[in-house]
Amino acid sequence: MMSVVWRLTTILLLVGLAAAGGALLDGVPGAMLAALVLLVAAVLRDSLALSRLIAWLKAPESAPTPQGTGAWAEVFYRASRQLRLWSGRLRYEESKLQRFIEALQVSPNGVILLDENNQIDWCNATAAQHFGLDAQRDLRQHAVHLIRNPEFVAYLQGQQFHEPLHMHRAGSRGQFTLSVQVFPYGDQQKLLLSQDITQFERTEAMRRDFVANVSHEIKTPLTVLGGFVETMRDMPLDDAQRQRVLDMMQTQSDRMRHLVDDLLVLARLEGDPYPPPEQAIDMPAMMAQYKSEAMALSAGRHQIAADVRTDLWLRGSPQELHSALSNLVSNAVRYTPDGGSIHLEWDAVFENDVPRYAEFSVADTGIGIAAEHIPRLTERFYRVDRGRSRESGGTGLGLAIAKHVLLRHQAELLVHSIPGKGSRFVVRFPATRVVAPGAAQGVPAAPEDTREAA
């Protein structure tokens, strides 16, 4: 401000001096002519400086800052400084916006911005995948024209956004379910969020099935026990009858106890993130134990053989692995008719004298399993034949427990079966789990209070 006042004062002073000089030379006309010439020169000078300023402001990044004298030097300097400040602030805000957009792009939830006419202003990659959109091509397109779902159209037009909408969609990865909710903001604009809840729905369905199965499995023995209690209370029984009833009650009680034990083991395996205590396991010796257990369970009704083709040992949890592998053996005995045969085998596959993997297998000549049932065998409470499973004393959790144990040991369960001819269950252990015979010194032994068997 002071520079402008000083410039005006200087111009007026110069005009006065010019007028005085003109008056001395030619009187009043000379004074007026001199003052006019000086004013025109000052206006032309300022006009040229103003033109340079306007031309520079049109493209300040591509031209150097104009140079001037006096007040114009101050104007050019301050304009350049203010422009630099605003440019820096603009770059900072643009950087923040870009980081915000990048964060939205990597979000697992879909984000769509809709204007007051429900046209798409912007969407992230997740939303494009959820709804089959093209983030560039579909901008400014109406959402209901691209997301052709009657429920979504009714939801958007109904303006009732307090609850999310669940939509079933089809994509390259098959059917999936989206949870979609709209949040109004600004001047009739909307934020649309989408979330893939397919896995959540599957987990919720598994939870419901699990509760229903547990309730059903426990309800049956409780009903039997209740009936026997009423019988013993209301009817006179002799010693033989009472003993038979008590034996049946004991059987049902044991069945519930085994079910609860298996549920606790399964819950521990699913919820324990820590690896089990490990040691080297003498598998040839364990094969002899599995054969003895199978013969005891069979009670002479089957032909049982064990074939040890390698002397290699395994590194793992003895309790957990015994639970998983003995379950395969007991299943073979339970589901093989009298007179059938069961064959146990421990073998290894080598490459350049180095073991690639080791296999424990159980083959039987039992009833076999249809191909459609094999992928679901390790599901909790899944039974190919429910009636036969209950008669054999199974809880429906054995293979589910075995699956979790084998996963904790990086092992793979392979099932080969032909209905009416038998089945072969193979557990394949990776080379990292295979150790030389007598390697117990190099592997820490399990503590005394190790985990209970699965």
KAZI-V717560 format. One record per helix or strand of 2 or more residues. SS is the DSSP state (helix for helix, strand for strand). FROM is the first residue (numbers start at 0). LEN is the number of residues. Records with the same first field share a line. If there is no record, write none. Layout:
SS: FROM-LEN, FROM-LEN
//
This chain:
helix: 1-57, 70-35, 124-7, 142-4, 149-9, 197-37, 238-33, 282-16, 317-17, 370-4, 385-6, 397-11, 430-3, 438-4
strand: 109-5, 118-5, 164-7, 173-12, 188-8, 278-3, 302-6, 312-4, 340-11, 353-11, 411-7, 421-9, 433-2
//
